Amino acid sequence: MASFLNITSPPFFSSRTSLSPSPPPTLTAQLTQFKKGWCWKLKCMPSSGPSQETDSEPPETAPSPSNSASLLSSSSVSTYNWCAGLGGVGFLETGYLTFLKLTNSDAFCPIGGGNCGDVLSSDYAVVFGVPLPLIGMISYGLVAALGLQWSGKKFPFGIEESNGRLLLLGCTTSMAVASGYFLYILSTKFSGTSCTYCLLSTFLSFSLFFITLKDFGLEEIQKFLGLQLCIASVVIFSLNTSYAPLQPAGSSLTDINLEYFTTEITTPSSPFAISLARHLQSTGAKMYGAFWCSHCQEQKQMFGKEAAELLNYVECFPNGFRKGTKMIKACADVKLEGFPTWVINGQVLSGDQELSELAKVSGFKIEESNQPS
């Protein structure tokens, strides 16, 4: 019995010994809760970081109305800056051309020699009596001023930004259409002529048009397409109306078909007229005219039948005249402004001239017996 107690007692005491140093139940629960708390923090903190970042991302990327407005505003600012810059360049160019036009000065052409001056001095450089460069200067100046104002978010006269974009589109549309029309005039009426300023203005106008157009979506473009077509029609109609009176050089009969005919000279020639005609022939003087020109016939009647046959007369339309007919090269090279035209010793005389004036210009010495009657 004693041995049984000795053998079995150690496990009993060992079990009590293992239980006696263990912490009270309340402390164990606190440690367990503390460990669970640390574990929760270690596991939740990493997930809470991305969660907070995810929560903070939607305000930056979500297509809220305020963010859409800010994106539109930044895009508009870039467009306005481009309009201010390109419009300023166009304003300087057309301002220089306006000064040349108003002062009748020669244009400096880096390319093409004197062709720029030929275009600037032509009848196509005026629209309804207003110099074309002046109209361009006003247009470019308006676009540049609007771009400068609206790039700083200054909208005068209570104009909203959407209406401002539409106004710019209307201005640049009219400028691009006008530039395209003038490019057509340059290629047809001034064939072989190179005008650097014309090409630069065309480039600036089309660049401004596409820059303002890019801010409009496809639906907006379709919405305002009718307005743009209306603006283009008004511009083309106005330019056609302004240039309608212009006729090809040397003719005012573009709508009439005329077969070539001759007019008989009925007046007799005086000795003075015959001597003057021979002198003009010997000096190489030439008279340029057209068969339908009444002033040309009057000039020949002044000389008389015999003397008129001695003149170096150049007929500019020997094959008749009909719409689209051009003068022969000999007349075109002289750049005639009207009929008749005399070229005597390099001097050009337009219109019919008195015989005494022709004798003076050609250096013909009038003898006492050959005074013009």
C-alpha atoms as a printed R data frame, in Angstrom:
    type eleno elety resid chain resno       x       y        z
1   ATOM     1    CA   MET     A     1   0.000   0.000    0.000
2   ATOM     2    CA   ALA     A     2   2.811   2.337    0.902
3   ATOM     3    CA   SER     A     3   4.590   1.458   -2.269
4   ATOM     4    CA   PHE     A     4   1.429   2.153   -4.243
5   ATOM     5    CA   LEU     A     5   1.202   5.595   -2.728
6   ATOM     6    CA   ASN     A     6   4.812   6.273   -3.459
7   ATOM     7    CA   ILE     A     7   4.433   5.205   -7.055
8   ATOM     8    CA   THR     A     8   1.176   6.957   -7.784
9   ATOM     9    CA   SER     A     9   1.673  10.189   -5.854
10  ATOM    10    CA   PRO     A    10   4.273  11.861   -8.139
11  ATOM    11    CA   PRO     A    11   1.878  12.073  -11.054
12  ATOM    12    CA   PHE     A    12  -0.720  13.607   -8.782
13  ATOM    13    CA   PHE     A    13   1.692  16.160   -7.383
14  ATOM    14    CA   SER     A    14   3.256  16.726  -10.798
15  ATOM    15    CA   SER     A    15  -0.173  17.512  -12.163
16  ATOM    16    CA   ARG     A    16  -0.822  19.964   -9.326
17  ATOM    17    CA   THR     A    17   2.629  21.379   -9.728
18  ATOM    18    CA   SER     A    18   1.964  21.991  -13.459
19  ATOM    19    CA   LEU     A    19  -1.328  23.685  -12.587
20  ATOM    20    CA   SER     A    20  -0.154  25.792   -9.644
21  ATOM    21    CA   PRO     A    21   2.311  28.085  -11.549
22  ATOM    22    CA   SER     A    22  -0.210  28.751  -14.404
23  ATOM    23    CA   PRO     A    23  -1.631  32.264  -14.404
24  ATOM    24    CA   PRO     A    24  -5.078  33.009  -13.169
25  ATOM    25    CA   PRO     A    25  -7.887  32.596  -15.639
26  ATOM    26    CA   THR     A    26  -8.447  36.305  -15.902
27  ATOM    27    CA   LEU     A    27  -4.811  37.025  -16.830
28  ATOM    28    CA   THR     A    28  -4.828  34.251  -19.435
29  ATOM    29    CA   ALA     A    29  -7.890  35.708  -21.037
30  ATOM    30    CA   GLN     A    30  -6.251  39.108  -21.133
31  ATOM    31    CA   LEU     A    31  -3.106  37.707  -22.745
32  ATOM    32    CA   THR     A    32  -5.168  35.792  -25.254
33  ATOM    33    CA   GLN     A    33  -7.168  38.956  -26.084
34  ATOM    34    CA   PHE     A    34  -3.901  40.950  -26.304
35  ATOM    35    CA   LYS     A    35  -2.402  38.422  -28.744
36  ATOM    36    CA   LYS     A    36  -5.566  38.393  -30.786
37  ATOM    37    CA   GLY     A    37  -5.458  42.207  -30.834
38  ATOM    38    CA   TRP     A    38  -1.882  42.243  -32.125
39  ATOM    39    CA   CYS     A    39  -2.790  39.626  -34.676
40  ATOM    40    CA   TRP     A    40  -5.803  41.686  -35.801
41  ATOM    41    CA   LYS     A    41  -3.654  44.752  -36.110
42  ATOM    42    CA   LEU     A    42  -0.942  42.976  -38.046
43  ATOM    43    CA   LYS     A    43  -3.450  41.470  -40.414
44  ATOM    44    CA   CYS     A    44  -5.718  44.513  -40.804
45  ATOM    45    CA   MET     A    45  -3.196  47.312  -41.055
46  ATOM    46    CA   PRO     A    46  -1.806  46.187  -44.465
47  ATOM    47    CA   SER     A    47  -5.293  45.768  -45.843
48  ATOM    48    CA   SER     A    48  -6.460  49.047  -44.332
49  ATOM    49    CA   GLY     A    49  -3.728  50.975  -46.272
50  ATOM    50    CA   PRO     A    50  -4.876  49.984  -49.758
51  ATOM    51    CA   SER     A    51  -8.428  50.356  -48.589
52  ATOM    52    CA   GLN     A    52  -7.799  53.972  -47.647
53  ATOM    53    CA   GLU     A    53  -5.933  54.577  -50.924
54  ATOM    54    CA   THR     A    54  -8.774  52.971  -52.811
55  ATOM    55    CA   ASP     A    55 -11.202  55.202  -50.986
56  ATOM    56    CA   SER     A    56  -9.129  58.247  -51.873
57  ATOM    57    CA   GLU     A    57  -8.748  57.370  -55.576
58  ATOM    58    CA   PRO     A    58 -12.347  57.708  -56.791
59  ATOM    59    CA   PRO     A    59 -12.500  61.515  -56.253
60  ATOM    60    CA   GLU     A    60  -9.439  61.850  -58.506
61  ATOM    61    CA   THR     A    61 -10.520  59.505  -61.307
62  ATOM    62    CA   ALA     A    62 -14.290  59.442  -61.149
63  ATOM    63    CA   PRO     A    63 -15.868  61.410  -63.978
64  ATOM    64    CA   SER     A    64 -17.673  63.814  -61.682
65  ATOM    65    CA   PRO     A    65 -19.093  67.040  -63.154
66  ATOM    66    CA   SER     A    66 -16.466  69.175  -61.425
67  ATOM    67    CA   ASN     A    67 -13.605  67.097  -62.832
68  ATOM    68    CA   SER     A    68 -15.092  67.128  -66.348
69  ATOM    69    CA   ALA     A    69 -15.350  70.894  -66.171
70  ATOM    70    CA   SER     A    70 -11.731  71.195  -65.082
71  ATOM    71    CA   LEU     A    71 -10.569  68.963  -67.944
72  ATOM    72    CA   LEU     A    72 -12.585  71.004  -70.431
73  ATOM    73    CA   SER     A    73 -11.207  74.194  -68.946
74  ATOM    74    CA   SER     A    74  -7.581  73.088  -69.290
75  ATOM    75    CA   SER     A    75  -8.184  72.026  -72.887
76  ATOM    76    CA   SER     A    76  -9.830  75.354  -73.656
77  ATOM    77    CA   VAL     A    77  -6.952  77.269  -72.157
78  ATOM    78    CA   SER     A    78  -4.562  75.469  -74.495
79  ATOM    79    CA   THR     A    79  -6.784  76.292  -77.486
80  ATOM    80    CA   TYR     A    80  -7.015  79.949  -76.490
81  ATOM    81    CA   ASN     A    81  -3.243  80.190  -76.198
82  ATOM    82    CA   TRP     A    82  -2.838  78.790  -79.696
83  ATOM    83    CA   CYS     A    83  -5.417  81.223  -81.025
84  ATOM    84    CA   ALA     A    84  -3.640  84.135  -79.353
85  ATOM    85    CA   GLY     A    85  -0.250  83.102  -80.769
86  ATOM    86    CA   LEU     A    86  -1.244  82.293  -84.343
87  ATOM    87    CA   GLY     A    87  -3.664  85.200  -84.451
88  ATOM    88    CA   GLY     A    88  -0.859  87.514  -83.378
89  ATOM    89    CA   VAL     A    89   1.393  86.274  -86.191
90  ATOM    90    CA   GLY     A    90  -1.392  86.797  -88.712
91  ATOM    91    CA   PHE     A    91  -2.085  90.280  -87.321
92  ATOM    92    CA   LEU     A    92   1.553  91.305  -87.827
93  ATOM    93    CA   GLU     A    93   1.661  89.900  -91.365
94  ATOM    94    CA   THR     A    94  -1.570  91.539  -92.533
95  ATOM    95    CA   GLY     A    95  -0.654  94.752  -90.733
96  ATOM    96    CA   TYR     A    96   2.530  94.950  -92.792
97  ATOM    97    CA   LEU     A    97   0.603  94.275  -96.009
98  ATOM    98    CA   THR     A    98  -2.011  96.891  -95.064
99  ATOM    99    CA   PHE     A    99   0.738  99.482  -94.653
100 ATOM   100    CA   LEU     A   100   2.134  98.588  -98.089
101 ATOM   101    CA   LYS     A   101  -1.316  98.722  -99.683
102 ATOM   102    CA   LEU     A   102  -2.242 102.100  -98.195
103 ATOM   103    CA   THR     A   103   1.125 103.670  -99.024
104 ATOM   104    CA   ASN     A   104   1.464 102.033 -102.476
105 ATOM   105    CA   SER     A   105   4.853 100.633 -101.463
106 ATOM   106    CA   ASP     A   106   6.570  97.617 -102.938
107 ATOM   107    CA   ALA     A   107   6.330  94.393 -100.959
108 ATOM   108    CA   PHE     A   108   9.469  92.542  -99.930
109 ATOM   109    CA   CYS     A   109   9.173  89.007 -101.282
110 ATOM   110    CA   PRO     A   110  11.663  86.482  -99.877
111 ATOM   111    CA   ILE     A   111  10.469  84.011 -102.536
112 ATOM   112    CA   GLY     A   112   9.081  84.782 -105.956
113 ATOM   113    CA   GLY     A   113  10.661  88.148 -106.688
114 ATOM   114    CA   GLY     A   114   8.136  90.858 -107.410
115 ATOM   115    CA   ASN     A   115   5.112  88.560 -107.639
116 ATOM   116    CA   CYS     A   116   3.902  89.532 -104.170
117 ATOM   117    CA   GLY     A   117   3.657  93.140 -105.258
118 ATOM   118    CA   ASP     A   118   1.743  92.145 -108.390
119 ATOM   119    CA   VAL     A   119  -0.895  90.358 -106.314
120 ATOM   120    CA   LEU     A   120  -1.078  93.135 -103.718
121 ATOM   121    CA   SER     A   121  -1.593  95.818 -106.361
122 ATOM   122    CA   SER     A   122  -4.211  93.858 -108.320
123 ATOM   123    CA   ASP     A   123  -7.963  94.429 -108.222
124 ATOM   124    CA   TYR     A   124  -8.370  91.194 -106.273
125 ATOM   125    CA   ALA     A   125  -6.637  92.792 -103.281
126 ATOM   126    CA   VAL     A   126  -9.757  94.909 -102.636
127 ATOM   127    CA   VAL     A   127 -13.165  93.676 -101.412
128 ATOM   128    CA   PHE     A   128 -16.038  96.155 -101.766
129 ATOM   129    CA   GLY     A   129 -13.519  98.993 -101.834
130 ATOM   130    CA   VAL     A   130 -11.788  97.856  -98.618
131 ATOM   131    CA   PRO     A   131  -8.178  96.624  -98.863
132 ATOM   132    CA   LEU     A   132  -8.096  92.875  -98.360
133 ATOM   133    CA   PRO     A   133  -5.069  92.995  -95.978
134 ATOM   134    CA   LEU     A   134  -7.034  95.377  -93.719
135 ATOM   135    CA   ILE     A   135  -9.894  92.865  -93.485
136 ATOM   136    CA   GLY     A   136  -7.380  90.155  -92.651
137 ATOM   137    CA   MET     A   137  -5.733  92.324  -89.995
138 ATOM   138    CA   ILE     A   138  -9.098  92.910  -88.292
139 ATOM   139    CA   SER     A   139  -9.936  89.187  -88.401
140 ATOM   140    CA   TYR     A   140  -6.597  88.018  -87.015
141 ATOM   141    CA   GLY     A   141  -6.649  90.787  -84.415
142 ATOM   142    CA   LEU     A   142 -10.100  89.700  -83.213
143 ATOM   143    CA   VAL     A   143  -9.030  86.056  -82.856
144 ATOM   144    CA   ALA     A   144  -5.815  87.060  -81.044
145 ATOM   145    CA   ALA     A   145  -7.684  89.391  -78.658
146 ATOM   146    CA   LEU     A   146 -10.296  86.752  -77.811
147 ATOM   147    CA   GLY     A   147  -7.567  84.170  -77.245
148 ATOM   148    CA   LEU     A   148  -5.675  86.489  -74.897
149 ATOM   149    CA   GLN     A   149  -8.789  87.399  -72.923
150 ATOM   150    CA   TRP     A   150 -10.153  83.906  -72.568
151 ATOM   151    CA   SER     A   151  -6.826  82.250  -71.827
152 ATOM   152    CA   GLY     A   152  -6.872  84.289  -68.588
153 ATOM   153    CA   LYS     A   153 -10.479  83.275  -67.908
154 ATOM   154    CA   LYS     A   154 -11.730  86.778  -68.665
155 ATOM   155    CA   PHE     A   155 -14.992  86.593  -70.580
156 ATOM   156    CA   PRO     A   156 -16.142  90.111  -71.490
157 ATOM   157    CA   PHE     A   157 -19.736  91.164  -72.188
158 ATOM   158    CA   GLY     A   158 -21.042  88.273  -70.103
159 ATOM   159    CA   ILE     A   159 -20.077  85.689  -72.733
160 ATOM   160    CA   GLU     A   160 -20.005  82.150  -71.404
161 ATOM   161    CA   GLU     A   161 -17.145  79.835  -72.282
162 ATOM   162    CA   SER     A   162 -19.338  77.598  -74.462
163 ATOM   163    CA   ASN     A   163 -20.513  80.607  -76.463
164 ATOM   164    CA   GLY     A   164 -16.917  81.844  -76.663
165 ATOM   165    CA   ARG     A   165 -15.781  78.579  -78.234
166 ATOM   166    CA   LEU     A   166 -18.626  78.819  -80.747
167 ATOM   167    CA   LEU     A   167 -17.704  82.423  -81.590
168 ATOM   168    CA   LEU     A   168 -14.097  81.441  -82.238
169 ATOM   169    CA   LEU     A   169 -15.226  78.555  -84.432
170 ATOM   170    CA   GLY     A   170 -17.376  80.926  -86.494
171 ATOM   171    CA   CYS     A   171 -14.508  83.391  -86.957
172 ATOM   172    CA   THR     A   172 -11.958  80.763  -87.943
173 ATOM   173    CA   THR     A   173 -14.453  79.056  -90.269
174 ATOM   174    CA   SER     A   174 -15.013  82.266  -92.236
175 ATOM   175    CA   MET     A   175 -11.252  82.920  -92.367
176 ATOM   176    CA   ALA     A   176 -10.480  79.403  -93.634
177 ATOM   177    CA   VAL     A   177 -13.178  79.600  -96.319
178 ATOM   178    CA   ALA     A   178 -11.940  83.010  -97.482
179 ATOM   179    CA   SER     A   179  -8.343  81.756  -97.595
180 ATOM   180    CA   GLY     A   180  -9.395  78.766  -99.678
181 ATOM   181    CA   TYR     A   181 -11.230  81.083 -102.086
182 ATOM   182    CA   PHE     A   182  -8.206  83.367 -102.452
183 ATOM   183    CA   LEU     A   183  -5.971  80.351 -102.998
184 ATOM   184    CA   TYR     A   184  -8.235  79.409 -105.896
185 ATOM   185    CA   ILE     A   185  -7.974  82.986 -107.270
186 ATOM   186    CA   LEU     A   186  -4.186  82.836 -106.970
187 ATOM   187    CA   SER     A   187  -3.958  79.573 -108.905
188 ATOM   188    CA   THR     A   188  -6.352  80.626 -111.685
189 ATOM   189    CA   LYS     A   189  -5.968  84.390 -112.112
190 ATOM   190    CA   PHE     A   190  -2.267  84.535 -111.232
191 ATOM   191    CA   SER     A   191  -1.036  81.309 -112.773
192 ATOM   192    CA   GLY     A   192   2.690  80.852 -112.232
193 ATOM   193    CA   THR     A   193   2.792  83.537 -109.547
194 ATOM   194    CA   SER     A   194   4.267  82.776 -106.131
195 ATOM   195    CA   CYS     A   195   2.947  84.806 -103.194
196 ATOM   196    CA   THR     A   196   4.629  83.931  -99.892
197 ATOM   197    CA   TYR     A   197   2.305  86.100  -97.821
198 ATOM   198    CA   CYS     A   198  -0.780  84.522  -99.405
199 ATOM   199    CA   LEU     A   199   0.416  81.006  -98.588
200 ATOM   200    CA   LEU     A   200   1.368  81.987  -95.019
201 ATOM   201    CA   SER     A   201  -2.061  83.507  -94.428
202 ATOM   202    CA   THR     A   202  -3.724  80.368  -95.780
203 ATOM   203    CA   PHE     A   203  -1.656  78.190  -93.434
204 ATOM   204    CA   LEU     A   204  -2.507  80.349  -90.404
205 ATOM   205    CA   SER     A   205  -6.233  80.436  -91.214
206 ATOM   206    CA   PHE     A   206  -6.575  76.673  -91.640
207 ATOM   207    CA   SER     A   207  -4.451  76.027  -88.527
208 ATOM   208    CA   LEU     A   208  -6.725  78.256  -86.434
209 ATOM   209    CA   PHE     A   209  -9.779  76.510  -87.866
210 ATOM   210    CA   PHE     A   210  -8.592  72.987  -87.000
211 ATOM   211    CA   ILE     A   211  -7.333  74.068  -83.555
212 ATOM   212    CA   THR     A   212 -10.732  75.471  -82.596
213 ATOM   213    CA   LEU     A   213 -12.553  72.550  -84.198
214 ATOM   214    CA   LYS     A   214 -10.678  69.941  -82.147
215 ATOM   215    CA   ASP     A   215 -12.390  71.095  -78.930
216 ATOM   216    CA   PHE     A   216 -15.755  70.037  -80.294
217 ATOM   217    CA   GLY     A   217 -16.868  66.443  -80.153
218 ATOM   218    CA   LEU     A   218 -18.420  64.598  -83.059
219 ATOM   219    CA   GLU     A   219 -21.937  65.286  -81.826
220 ATOM   220    CA   GLU     A   220 -21.222  69.001  -81.439
221 ATOM   221    CA   ILE     A   221 -19.654  69.192  -84.901
222 ATOM   222    CA   GLN     A   222 -22.749  67.596  -86.417
223 ATOM   223    CA   LYS     A   223 -24.918  70.007  -84.429
224 ATOM   224    CA   PHE     A   224 -23.127  73.128  -85.720
225 ATOM   225    CA   LEU     A   225 -22.402  71.848  -89.242
226 ATOM   226    CA   GLY     A   226 -25.363  73.731  -90.644
227 ATOM   227    CA   LEU     A   227 -24.116  76.983  -89.110
228 ATOM   228    CA   GLN     A   228 -20.659  76.479  -90.582
229 ATOM   229    CA   LEU     A   229 -22.089  75.791  -94.044
230 ATOM   230    CA   CYS     A   230 -24.172  78.947  -93.762
231 ATOM   231    CA   ILE     A   231 -21.092  81.005  -92.853
232 ATOM   232    CA   ALA     A   232 -19.132  79.500  -95.752
233 ATOM   233    CA   SER     A   233 -21.965  80.294  -98.188
234 ATOM   234    CA   VAL     A   234 -22.170  83.914  -97.048
235 ATOM   235    CA   VAL     A   235 -18.389  84.378  -97.421
236 ATOM   236    CA   ILE     A   236 -18.261  82.875 -100.923
237 ATOM   237    CA   PHE     A   237 -21.331  84.812 -102.073
238 ATOM   238    CA   SER     A   238 -19.862  88.099 -100.793
239 ATOM   239    CA   LEU     A   239 -16.526  87.545 -102.513
240 ATOM   240    CA   ASN     A   240 -18.177  86.525 -105.785
241 ATOM   241    CA   THR     A   241 -20.320  89.652 -105.670
242 ATOM   242    CA   SER     A   242 -17.286  91.853 -105.039
243 ATOM   243    CA   TYR     A   243 -15.244  90.358 -107.877
244 ATOM   244    CA   ALA     A   244 -18.104  90.064 -110.403
245 ATOM   245    CA   PRO     A   245 -17.270  93.360 -112.208
246 ATOM   246    CA   LEU     A   246 -13.685  92.281 -112.848
247 ATOM   247    CA   GLN     A   247 -13.028  91.312 -116.457
248 ATOM   248    CA   PRO     A   248  -9.994  89.770 -118.195
249 ATOM   249    CA   ALA     A   249  -7.323  92.275 -119.250
250 ATOM   250    CA   GLY     A   250  -8.021  94.027 -122.514
251 ATOM   251    CA   SER     A   251 -11.694  93.061 -122.765
252 ATOM   252    CA   SER     A   252 -15.039  94.087 -121.356
253 ATOM   253    CA   LEU     A   253 -17.042  91.722 -123.570
254 ATOM   254    CA   THR     A   254 -16.692  88.412 -121.765
255 ATOM   255    CA   ASP     A   255 -20.311  87.447 -122.436
256 ATOM   256    CA   ILE     A   256 -20.259  88.199 -126.198
257 ATOM   257    CA   ASN     A   257 -18.940  86.094 -129.051
258 ATOM   258    CA   LEU     A   258 -17.442  88.196 -131.848
259 ATOM   259    CA   GLU     A   259 -16.053  87.067 -135.159
260 ATOM   260    CA   TYR     A   260 -13.065  89.017 -136.396
261 ATOM   261    CA   PHE     A   261 -13.926  91.857 -138.771
262 ATOM   262    CA   THR     A   262 -12.207  94.862 -140.319
263 ATOM   263    CA   THR     A   263 -13.358  98.457 -140.520
264 ATOM   264    CA   GLU     A   264 -12.604 100.514 -143.582
265 ATOM   265    CA   ILE     A   265 -10.713 103.783 -143.119
266 ATOM   266    CA   THR     A   266 -12.477 106.422 -145.192
267 ATOM   267    CA   THR     A   267 -10.569 109.635 -144.392
268 ATOM   268    CA   PRO     A   268  -7.717 110.670 -146.715
269 ATOM   269    CA   SER     A   269  -4.192 111.049 -145.298
270 ATOM   270    CA   SER     A   270  -2.391 114.379 -145.135
271 ATOM   271    CA   PRO     A   271   1.289 114.652 -146.147
272 ATOM   272    CA   PHE     A   272   2.120 115.161 -142.473
273 ATOM   273    CA   ALA     A   273   0.256 111.995 -141.450
274 ATOM   274    CA   ILE     A   274   2.034 109.958 -144.115
275 ATOM   275    CA   SER     A   275   5.452 111.321 -143.099
276 ATOM   276    CA   LEU     A   276   4.728 110.680 -139.407
277 ATOM   277    CA   ALA     A   277   3.540 107.131 -140.126
278 ATOM   278    CA   ARG     A   278   6.743 106.391 -142.046
279 ATOM   279    CA   HIS     A   279   8.816 107.842 -139.195
280 ATOM   280    CA   LEU     A   280   6.966 105.751 -136.594
281 ATOM   281    CA   GLN     A   281   7.495 102.663 -138.706
282 ATOM   282    CA   SER     A   282  11.216 103.318 -139.028
283 ATOM   283    CA   THR     A   283  11.657 103.793 -135.270
284 ATOM   284    CA   GLY     A   284   9.842 100.549 -134.435
285 ATOM   285    CA   ALA     A   285   6.867 102.255 -132.766
286 ATOM   286    CA   LYS     A   286   3.857  99.969 -132.410
287 ATOM   287    CA   MET     A   287   0.176 100.506 -131.894
288 ATOM   288    CA   TYR     A   288  -1.705  97.739 -130.045
289 ATOM   289    CA   GLY     A   289  -5.446  97.459 -130.483
290 ATOM   290    CA   ALA     A   290  -8.522  95.271 -130.893
291 ATOM   291    CA   PHE     A   291 -10.789  95.005 -133.912
292 ATOM   292    CA   TRP     A   292 -13.871  95.887 -131.857
293 ATOM   293    CA   CYS     A   293 -12.234  98.922 -130.164
294 ATOM   294    CA   SER     A   294 -13.865 102.181 -131.323
295 ATOM   295    CA   HIS     A   295 -10.945 104.313 -130.082
296 ATOM   296    CA   CYS     A   296  -8.579 102.237 -132.204
297 ATOM   297    CA   GLN     A   297 -10.670 103.018 -135.283
298 ATOM   298    CA   GLU     A   298 -10.694 106.715 -134.402
299 ATOM   299    CA   GLN     A   299  -6.902 106.677 -134.101
300 ATOM   300    CA   LYS     A   300  -6.587 105.154 -137.565
301 ATOM   301    CA   GLN     A   301  -9.040 107.681 -138.980
302 ATOM   302    CA   MET     A   302  -6.738 110.460 -137.678
303 ATOM   303    CA   PHE     A   303  -3.922 109.080 -139.834
304 ATOM   304    CA   GLY     A   304  -6.138 108.414 -142.820
305 ATOM   305    CA   LYS     A   305  -6.309 105.458 -145.153
306 ATOM   306    CA   GLU     A   306  -2.833 105.683 -146.725
307 ATOM   307    CA   ALA     A   307  -0.957 106.452 -143.485
308 ATOM   308    CA   ALA     A   308  -2.827 103.833 -141.422
309 ATOM   309    CA   GLU     A   309  -1.564 101.129 -143.739
310 ATOM   310    CA   LEU     A   310   2.023 102.177 -142.938
311 ATOM   311    CA   LEU     A   311   1.643 101.840 -139.133
312 ATOM   312    CA   ASN     A   312   3.065  98.892 -137.163
313 ATOM   313    CA   TYR     A   313  -0.357  97.874 -135.875
314 ATOM   314    CA   VAL     A   314  -0.685  94.767 -133.662
315 ATOM   315    CA   GLU     A   315  -4.120  93.154 -133.460
316 ATOM   316    CA   CYS     A   316  -4.486  91.508 -130.047
317 ATOM   317    CA   PHE     A   317  -7.473  89.299 -131.044
318 ATOM   318    CA   PRO     A   318  -6.801  88.221 -134.643
319 ATOM   319    CA   ASN     A   319  -9.057  85.161 -134.344
320 ATOM   320    CA   GLY     A   320 -12.048  86.970 -132.947
321 ATOM   321    CA   PHE     A   321 -13.211  87.220 -129.369
322 ATOM   322    CA   ARG     A   322 -15.380  84.897 -127.350
323 ATOM   323    CA   LYS     A   323 -15.639  84.059 -123.672
324 ATOM   324    CA   GLY     A   324 -12.311  82.826 -122.348
325 ATOM   325    CA   THR     A   325 -10.260  84.125 -125.301
326 ATOM   326    CA   LYS     A   326  -6.901  85.547 -124.315
327 ATOM   327    CA   MET     A   327  -4.789  88.155 -126.029
328 ATOM   328    CA   ILE     A   328  -1.910  86.975 -128.179
329 ATOM   329    CA   LYS     A   329   1.458  86.754 -126.455
330 ATOM   330    CA   ALA     A   330   2.800  89.943 -128.064
331 ATOM   331    CA   CYS     A   331   0.029  91.954 -126.413
332 ATOM   332    CA   ALA     A   332   0.124  90.059 -123.104
333 ATOM   333    CA   ASP     A   333   3.854  90.696 -122.739
334 ATOM   334    CA   VAL     A   334   3.247  94.455 -122.886
335 ATOM   335    CA   LYS     A   335   0.699  94.163 -120.028
336 ATOM   336    CA   LEU     A   336  -1.845  96.373 -121.718
337 ATOM   337    CA   GLU     A   337  -4.326  98.269 -119.599
338 ATOM   338    CA   GLY     A   338  -6.545  99.370 -122.498
339 ATOM   339    CA   PHE     A   339  -6.840  99.997 -126.232
340 ATOM   340    CA   PRO     A   340  -5.270 101.571 -128.129
341 ATOM   341    CA   THR     A   341  -1.788 101.517 -126.561
342 ATOM   342    CA   TRP     A   342   1.304 103.017 -128.182
343 ATOM   343    CA   VAL     A   343   4.847 101.876 -127.372
344 ATOM   344    CA   ILE     A   344   7.321 104.404 -128.731
345 ATOM   345    CA   ASN     A   345  11.017 104.265 -127.808
346 ATOM   346    CA   GLY     A   346  10.141 102.286 -124.681
347 ATOM   347    CA   GLN     A   347   7.489 104.783 -123.593
348 ATOM   348    CA   VAL     A   348   3.913 103.565 -123.193
349 ATOM   349    CA   LEU     A   349   0.999 105.824 -124.151
350 ATOM   350    CA   SER     A   350  -2.530 104.624 -123.370
351 ATOM   351    CA   GLY     A   351  -5.531 105.794 -125.364
352 ATOM   352    CA   ASP     A   352  -5.820 107.508 -128.735
353 ATOM   353    CA   GLN     A   353  -3.213 110.282 -129.164
354 ATOM   354    CA   GLU     A   354  -3.053 113.460 -131.214
355 ATOM   355    CA   LEU     A   355  -0.673 113.280 -134.148
356 ATOM   356    CA   SER     A   356   1.375 116.160 -132.755
357 ATOM   357    CA   GLU     A   357   1.851 114.276 -129.484
358 ATOM   358    CA   LEU     A   358   3.015 111.181 -131.341
359 ATOM   359    CA   ALA     A   359   5.461 113.279 -133.346
360 ATOM   360    CA   LYS     A   360   6.819 114.858 -130.152
361 ATOM   361    CA   VAL     A   361   7.292 111.567 -128.339
362 ATOM   362    CA   SER     A   362   8.885 109.858 -131.344
363 ATOM   363    CA   GLY     A   363  11.216 112.775 -132.072
364 ATOM   364    CA   PHE     A   364   9.702 113.527 -135.484
365 ATOM   365    CA   LYS     A   365  10.722 116.991 -136.721
366 ATOM   366    CA   ILE     A   366   7.768 118.885 -138.052
367 ATOM   367    CA   GLU     A   367   8.635 120.914 -141.137
368 ATOM   368    CA   GLU     A   368   6.919 124.131 -141.947
369 ATOM   369    CA   SER     A   369   5.267 122.622 -144.993
370 ATOM   370    CA   ASN     A   370   4.077 119.579 -143.103
371 ATOM   371    CA   GLN     A   371   2.260 121.150 -140.171
372 ATOM   372    CA   PRO     A   372  -0.534 118.887 -138.861
373 ATOM   373    CA   SER     A   373  -3.899 120.143 -139.900
